[in-house]
Amino acid sequence: MDQHRPPTAELVARLRAMEPLAERDPGSIRVVHAPGRVNLMGEHTDYNAGFVLPAAIDLGITIALVPTDDRRVELTRLDGADADADADADAVHDHDGFDLDAIGPRRDRWLDYVAGTAWALAEAGVATRGFRGLLTSDLPAGAGLSSSAAIELASAWALSGGETPTLPTMALAQAAQRAENAYVGVSSGLMDQFAVAFGVAGHALLLDCRNLEHRTVPLPAGTTLVVCHSGAPRTLAATAYNARRAECDRAVAGLRQLDPTIATLRDVTPALLTAGAARLDDVARRRAEHVVHENARVLATIEALKTGDLHAVGVAFAASHASLRDDFEVSSPALDALVDIASSVPGVIGARLTGAGFGGCTVNLVHDEAVDALRTAVLGAYPARTGLRPRVFPVRAAAGAHRVA
């Protein structure tokens, strides 16, 4: 596991060394943390009003800050900070800022996620404060582990003076999503911000993206979540992510000719999809096939976890990855190789890509005693198959965004 994020005391010491306000009044320093997330099941279902099953993880983004009253945000990223790798993977040591009363348009830089959050909070009527801060991260760059949502939620806490934001948690997640959609320009669903805001240690989270009902789902004892980074980064805003959303909308439009009550692919049953397939072009049909059956896989996975049927969990993982590869076309040879290698290791319950795809990571549910075998297999076989260097991260389901004591 990466050790990029300094301990809280070291981060505070660095802030005091660089910021006179923090040195003069160390008691005013606050430290906030927002986790990344891994998705166990339910890929590309969130913006189709479907079901998702993410978990916050014990890798994330931390900001040490001193609040100010001058309406100015100044933030420095430390070396090794991988925050917001989706937007600007090259900026690993940087300083930037903006005025809360003159945020301006996006800059196409990592700071957009902070500025966008400030803009979205203001749109929601939430009072914000300036701050001087240091940001660091131990999320691997470009991995699809929601560094963008993590920086949004950490920023929301920082913009609230390092205290609990005044919005209810779901409204806070929605404001962070609005920052990403309307300010940054990535048409993401709510899953990432929801998981980062609501995370519970030891649990995954079921979210119904249509009515926002949610509950915790305990993860099985004796198992570990292992993230395998393909070494191929993702760049959401520059990829086909937005195109996939448009293709889903095209499928809805076609099926609505058969049933005018259809609002999203969540409303489509397998029978209706079969009946309406002739009304869709091949791409739109396959996108719809994935989403309709992926929603069913989320519910099947939860039931299998509840009953302890880990074989059924593995079957669902495998079916999900195949669908993401063949019907939604967001996998890659590198991700497929990781899944293939993991699936051959005894003790690996299930393996699939996680996140939007187009590079990034796989998630593996693994019996505790098989973690080392999985690491050895990936590190040994993957480079020869792909020419890429993998990274293996055992992670724990963790708490959502919070102030660090």
C-alpha positions as CSV (number, residue, x, y, z in Angstrom):
1,M,0.0,0.0,0.0
2,D,1.3,3.5,-0.9
3,Q,2.6,5.6,1.9
4,H,2.4,8.9,0.1
5,R,0.2,10.6,2.7
6,P,2.3,12.0,5.6
7,P,1.0,11.4,9.2
8,T,-1.2,14.1,10.5
9,A,1.4,15.5,12.8
10,E,3.9,15.8,9.9
11,L,1.4,17.4,7.6
12,V,0.5,20.0,10.3
13,A,4.2,20.7,10.9
14,R,4.7,21.3,7.2
15,L,1.7,23.7,7.1
16,R,3.1,25.6,10.1
17,A,6.5,25.9,8.3
18,M,5.0,27.4,5.1
19,E,2.1,29.4,6.4
20,P,2.6,32.2,8.9
21,L,-1.1,32.2,9.9
22,A,-0.8,28.5,11.0
23,E,2.5,29.2,12.9
24,R,1.0,32.1,14.8
25,D,-2.1,30.2,15.8
26,P,-1.5,26.5,15.6
27,G,-4.7,25.9,17.5
28,S,-6.7,27.0,14.5
29,I,-5.3,24.3,12.3
30,R,-7.8,21.7,11.1
31,V,-7.1,18.4,9.2
32,V,-9.8,16.9,7.0
33,H,-9.8,13.6,5.1
34,A,-11.9,12.1,2.4
35,P,-11.5,8.5,1.2
36,G,-11.4,7.1,-2.3
37,R,-13.8,4.4,-3.2
38,V,-13.9,1.1,-4.9
39,N,-17.1,-0.2,-6.5
40,L,-17.9,-3.9,-5.9
41,M,-20.8,-4.1,-8.4
42,G,-22.9,-1.7,-10.4
43,E,-20.8,-0.1,-13.1
44,H,-22.3,2.6,-15.3
45,T,-25.7,2.1,-13.6
46,D,-25.6,5.2,-11.4
47,Y,-26.3,7.7,-14.1
48,N,-29.0,5.3,-15.4
49,A,-30.9,5.6,-12.0
50,G,-29.9,2.1,-11.1
51,F,-28.3,0.2,-8.2
52,V,-24.6,0.5,-7.1
53,L,-22.6,-1.2,-4.4
54,P,-19.5,0.9,-3.6
55,A,-17.3,1.0,-0.5
56,A,-15.1,3.9,0.8
57,I,-11.5,2.7,1.3
58,D,-8.6,3.6,3.6
59,L,-6.7,5.5,0.9
60,G,-7.7,9.0,0.2
61,I,-7.0,12.8,0.2
62,T,-6.1,14.8,3.3
63,I,-6.0,18.6,3.7
64,A,-4.4,20.4,6.6
65,L,-5.7,24.0,6.7
66,V,-6.0,27.1,8.6
67,P,-9.3,28.9,8.0
68,T,-9.2,32.6,7.1
69,D,-11.8,35.4,6.7
70,D,-10.2,37.0,3.6
71,R,-12.3,34.9,1.0
72,R,-9.2,33.6,-0.6
73,V,-8.3,29.9,-1.0
74,E,-4.7,29.0,-1.3
75,L,-3.8,25.3,-1.6
76,T,-0.5,23.5,-2.1
77,R,-0.2,19.9,-3.3
78,L,2.7,18.0,-1.8
79,D,5.1,15.8,-3.8
80,G,3.4,12.4,-4.3
81,A,-0.1,13.8,-4.0
82,D,-2.2,12.0,-6.6
83,A,-5.3,14.0,-5.9
84,D,-7.5,14.5,-8.9
85,A,-5.4,12.4,-11.2
86,D,-8.4,12.2,-13.6
87,A,-7.9,15.8,-14.5
88,D,-4.2,16.5,-14.3
89,A,-1.9,13.5,-13.7
90,D,1.3,15.5,-14.3
91,A,0.8,18.1,-11.6
92,V,2.2,16.4,-8.5
93,H,3.7,19.4,-6.8
94,D,1.8,22.6,-7.2
95,H,0.4,25.7,-5.6
96,D,-2.8,27.5,-6.8
97,G,-5.6,29.5,-5.5
98,F,-8.8,31.5,-6.2
99,D,-11.1,34.1,-4.7
100,L,-14.4,32.8,-3.4
101,D,-16.2,35.9,-4.6
102,A,-14.7,35.6,-8.1
103,I,-14.3,31.9,-8.8
104,G,-14.3,32.3,-12.5
105,P,-14.5,29.5,-15.2
106,R,-12.7,26.2,-15.0
107,R,-8.9,26.2,-15.6
108,D,-8.5,22.6,-16.8
109,R,-6.3,22.0,-13.7
110,W,-6.6,20.0,-10.5
111,L,-7.8,23.1,-8.7
112,D,-11.0,23.0,-10.7
113,Y,-12.4,20.3,-8.3
114,V,-11.8,22.7,-5.4
115,A,-13.1,25.7,-7.2
116,G,-16.1,23.8,-8.5
117,T,-17.0,22.6,-5.0
118,A,-16.9,26.2,-3.8
119,W,-19.1,27.2,-6.7
120,A,-21.6,24.4,-6.0
121,L,-21.8,25.1,-2.3
122,A,-22.5,28.8,-3.0
123,E,-25.2,27.7,-5.5
124,A,-26.7,25.7,-2.7
125,G,-26.7,28.7,-0.3
126,V,-23.9,27.3,1.9
127,A,-21.5,29.9,3.5
128,T,-17.9,29.2,2.7
129,R,-14.6,30.4,4.2
130,G,-11.2,31.0,2.7
131,F,-8.3,28.9,3.9
132,R,-4.6,28.2,3.5
133,G,-3.9,24.6,3.1
134,L,-1.7,21.6,2.2
135,L,-3.2,18.7,0.2
136,T,-1.7,15.2,0.1
137,S,-3.0,11.8,-1.1
138,D,-2.1,8.2,-1.1
139,L,-4.6,7.3,-3.9
140,P,-2.7,5.9,-6.9
141,A,-2.8,8.3,-9.9
142,G,-5.4,7.7,-12.5
143,A,-6.6,4.5,-11.0
144,G,-10.4,5.1,-11.1
145,L,-10.7,5.1,-7.3
146,S,-12.5,8.5,-7.3
147,S,-9.8,10.9,-6.5
148,S,-12.0,13.6,-8.0
149,A,-14.9,12.8,-5.5
150,A,-12.4,12.6,-2.7
151,I,-11.0,16.1,-3.4
152,E,-14.5,17.5,-3.8
153,L,-15.6,16.2,-0.4
154,A,-12.3,17.1,1.3
155,S,-12.6,20.6,-0.2
156,A,-16.2,20.9,1.1
157,W,-15.0,20.2,4.6
158,A,-12.1,22.6,4.2
159,L,-14.3,25.3,2.8
160,S,-16.5,24.9,5.9
161,G,-13.5,25.9,8.1
162,G,-12.5,22.3,8.7
163,E,-15.8,21.6,10.4
164,T,-18.8,19.5,9.5
165,P,-20.5,21.1,6.5
166,T,-24.0,22.5,7.1
167,L,-25.7,20.6,4.4
168,P,-27.2,17.1,5.1
169,T,-24.8,14.4,3.9
170,M,-26.8,13.4,0.8
171,A,-27.2,17.1,-0.2
172,L,-23.5,17.5,0.3
173,A,-22.8,14.6,-2.0
174,Q,-25.1,16.0,-4.6
175,A,-23.4,19.4,-4.4
176,A,-20.1,17.7,-5.0
177,Q,-21.6,15.8,-8.0
178,R,-22.9,19.2,-9.4
179,A,-19.3,20.6,-9.1
180,E,-18.1,17.7,-11.3
181,N,-20.9,17.8,-13.8
182,A,-21.6,21.5,-14.2
183,Y,-18.2,23.1,-13.4
184,V,-15.6,20.5,-14.3
185,G,-17.7,19.1,-17.2
186,V,-17.6,15.3,-16.5
187,S,-21.1,13.7,-16.6
188,S,-20.6,11.4,-13.7
189,G,-23.4,9.9,-11.6
190,L,-23.8,10.3,-7.8
191,M,-22.1,7.0,-6.8
192,D,-18.6,8.3,-6.2
193,Q,-19.6,11.3,-4.1
194,F,-22.2,9.2,-2.2
195,A,-19.6,6.6,-1.3
196,V,-17.0,9.1,-0.2
197,A,-19.5,11.0,1.9
198,F,-21.3,8.0,3.5
199,G,-18.6,5.4,3.9
200,V,-18.8,3.0,6.9
201,A,-15.9,0.9,8.1
202,G,-16.2,-2.8,7.2
203,H,-19.2,-2.2,5.0
204,A,-20.2,-1.7,1.4
205,L,-23.1,0.7,0.6
206,L,-26.1,-0.1,-1.5
207,L,-27.5,3.0,-3.2
208,D,-30.7,3.1,-5.2
209,C,-29.8,6.0,-7.6
210,R,-33.4,6.6,-8.5
211,N,-34.9,7.4,-5.1
212,L,-31.5,7.7,-3.1
213,E,-32.5,5.1,-0.6
214,H,-29.4,3.5,0.8
215,R,-28.2,1.0,3.4
216,T,-25.0,-0.6,4.6
217,V,-24.0,-4.1,3.5
218,P,-21.5,-5.9,5.8
219,L,-18.5,-7.4,4.0
220,P,-17.7,-11.1,4.8
221,A,-15.3,-11.8,7.7
222,G,-12.0,-13.4,6.6
223,T,-11.9,-11.6,3.3
224,T,-9.9,-8.6,2.0
225,L,-10.6,-6.2,-0.9
226,V,-7.5,-6.1,-3.1
227,V,-7.2,-3.3,-5.7
228,C,-4.8,-4.1,-8.6
229,H,-3.7,-1.1,-10.6
230,S,-3.1,-1.8,-14.3
231,G,-0.5,0.9,-14.7
232,A,-2.6,2.3,-17.4
233,P,-4.1,5.7,-16.2
234,R,-7.6,6.9,-16.9
235,T,-8.5,10.4,-18.1
236,L,-12.3,10.6,-17.8
237,A,-12.9,14.0,-19.3
238,A,-10.9,13.0,-22.4
239,T,-12.3,9.5,-22.9
240,A,-15.6,8.0,-24.1
241,Y,-17.2,8.2,-20.6
242,N,-19.6,11.0,-21.7
243,A,-20.2,9.1,-25.0
244,R,-21.4,6.0,-23.0
245,R,-23.9,8.2,-21.2
246,A,-25.2,9.5,-24.5
247,E,-25.5,5.9,-25.9
248,C,-27.6,4.9,-22.9
249,D,-29.8,7.9,-23.5
250,R,-30.2,6.8,-27.1
251,A,-31.3,3.4,-25.9
252,V,-33.9,5.0,-23.7
253,A,-35.2,7.0,-26.6
254,G,-35.6,4.0,-28.7
255,L,-37.3,1.9,-26.0
256,R,-39.6,4.8,-25.1
257,Q,-41.3,4.3,-28.5
258,L,-42.4,0.9,-27.2
259,D,-43.3,2.1,-23.6
260,P,-43.6,5.9,-23.2
261,T,-43.3,5.5,-19.4
262,I,-39.6,4.7,-19.6
263,A,-37.5,7.4,-18.1
264,T,-34.2,5.7,-17.7
265,L,-32.7,2.2,-18.3
266,R,-33.6,1.4,-14.7
267,D,-37.2,1.2,-15.9
268,V,-36.3,-1.4,-18.6
269,T,-36.9,-5.1,-17.8
270,P,-35.1,-7.9,-19.6
271,A,-38.3,-8.8,-21.4
272,L,-38.9,-5.3,-22.5
273,L,-35.4,-5.0,-23.8
274,T,-35.8,-8.2,-25.8
275,A,-39.1,-6.9,-27.2
276,G,-37.6,-3.5,-28.2
277,A,-34.2,-4.7,-29.4
278,A,-35.1,-4.2,-33.0
279,R,-35.8,-0.5,-32.3
280,L,-32.2,0.0,-31.2
281,D,-28.9,0.2,-33.1
282,D,-26.4,-2.5,-32.1
283,V,-24.3,-0.2,-29.9
284,A,-27.3,1.2,-28.0
285,R,-28.7,-2.3,-27.5
286,R,-25.5,-3.6,-26.0
287,R,-25.2,-0.7,-23.7
288,A,-28.7,-1.3,-22.5
289,E,-28.0,-5.1,-22.1
290,H,-25.2,-4.3,-19.7
291,V,-27.1,-1.8,-17.6
292,V,-30.3,-3.9,-17.3
293,H,-28.4,-7.0,-16.2
294,E,-25.8,-5.1,-14.1
295,N,-28.7,-3.8,-11.9
296,A,-29.8,-7.4,-11.4
297,R,-26.2,-8.4,-10.5
298,V,-26.0,-5.8,-7.8
299,L,-29.1,-7.2,-6.0
300,A,-27.8,-10.8,-6.6
301,T,-24.4,-9.9,-5.0
302,I,-26.0,-8.4,-1.9
303,E,-28.2,-11.5,-1.5
304,A,-25.1,-13.8,-1.9
305,L,-23.1,-11.7,0.7
306,K,-26.1,-12.0,3.1
307,T,-26.3,-15.8,2.8
308,G,-22.5,-16.3,2.7
309,D,-22.6,-17.7,-0.8
310,L,-19.2,-16.5,-2.0
311,H,-19.3,-18.7,-5.0
312,A,-22.3,-16.8,-6.3
313,V,-20.5,-13.5,-5.6
314,G,-17.6,-14.7,-7.8
315,V,-20.0,-15.7,-10.6
316,A,-21.5,-12.2,-10.4
317,F,-18.1,-10.5,-10.5
318,A,-17.1,-12.6,-13.6
319,A,-20.4,-11.8,-15.4
320,S,-20.0,-8.1,-14.7
321,H,-16.5,-8.0,-16.1
322,A,-17.5,-9.9,-19.2
323,S,-20.4,-7.5,-19.8
324,L,-18.2,-4.4,-19.2
325,R,-15.8,-5.9,-21.7
326,D,-18.1,-7.0,-24.4
327,D,-21.4,-5.0,-24.1
328,F,-20.2,-1.7,-22.6
329,E,-16.7,-1.9,-24.1
330,V,-14.9,-0.1,-21.3
331,S,-12.4,-2.7,-20.4
332,S,-8.9,-3.0,-21.9
333,P,-6.4,-5.8,-22.6
334,A,-4.5,-4.7,-19.4
335,L,-7.6,-5.0,-17.2
336,D,-8.6,-8.3,-18.8
337,A,-5.2,-9.6,-18.1
338,L,-5.4,-8.6,-14.4
339,V,-8.8,-10.4,-14.1
340,D,-7.5,-13.5,-15.9
341,I,-4.5,-13.7,-13.6
342,A,-6.5,-13.2,-10.5
343,S,-9.2,-15.7,-11.5
344,S,-6.5,-18.4,-11.6
345,V,-5.3,-17.9,-8.0
346,P,-6.9,-20.2,-5.4
347,G,-8.7,-18.1,-2.8
348,V,-9.7,-15.3,-5.1
349,I,-13.4,-15.1,-4.8
350,G,-14.1,-12.7,-7.6
351,A,-12.3,-10.2,-9.9
352,R,-13.6,-7.4,-12.1
353,L,-12.7,-4.0,-13.4
354,T,-13.8,-1.2,-11.0
355,G,-14.7,2.4,-11.9
356,A,-15.6,3.7,-15.3
357,G,-13.0,1.6,-17.1
358,F,-10.7,2.8,-19.9
359,G,-7.7,1.8,-17.7
360,G,-7.3,2.1,-14.0
361,C,-7.9,-0.8,-11.6
362,T,-9.6,-4.1,-10.9
363,V,-11.2,-5.0,-7.6
364,N,-10.8,-8.5,-6.1
365,L,-12.6,-10.1,-3.2
366,V,-10.0,-12.4,-1.7
367,H,-9.8,-14.8,1.3
368,D,-7.3,-13.3,3.7
369,E,-4.8,-16.2,3.3
370,A,-4.7,-15.7,-0.5
371,V,-3.7,-12.0,-0.6
372,D,0.0,-12.7,-0.8
373,A,-0.6,-15.4,-3.5
374,L,-2.6,-12.9,-5.6
375,R,0.1,-10.2,-5.2
376,T,2.8,-12.7,-6.3
377,A,0.8,-13.9,-9.3
378,V,0.1,-10.4,-10.5
379,L,3.6,-9.0,-10.0
380,G,5.0,-12.1,-11.6
381,A,2.8,-12.7,-14.7
382,Y,1.3,-9.3,-15.6
383,P,4.4,-7.3,-16.8
384,A,5.3,-10.1,-19.3
385,R,1.8,-10.1,-20.6
386,T,1.3,-6.4,-20.9
387,G,4.6,-4.6,-20.7
388,L,3.1,-2.5,-17.8
389,R,4.0,-2.4,-14.1
390,P,1.1,-3.3,-11.8
391,R,0.6,-2.2,-8.2
392,V,-1.3,-4.2,-5.7
393,F,-3.2,-2.5,-2.8
394,P,-5.0,-4.5,-0.1
395,V,-7.6,-2.0,1.2
396,R,-10.2,-1.9,4.0
397,A,-13.7,-0.5,3.8
398,A,-13.4,2.8,5.7
399,A,-15.3,5.8,7.1
400,G,-16.5,8.6,4.8
401,A,-15.2,12.2,4.8
402,H,-14.5,13.6,8.2
403,R,-12.3,15.8,10.4
404,V,-9.2,14.1,11.6
405,A,-8.8,14.3,15.4
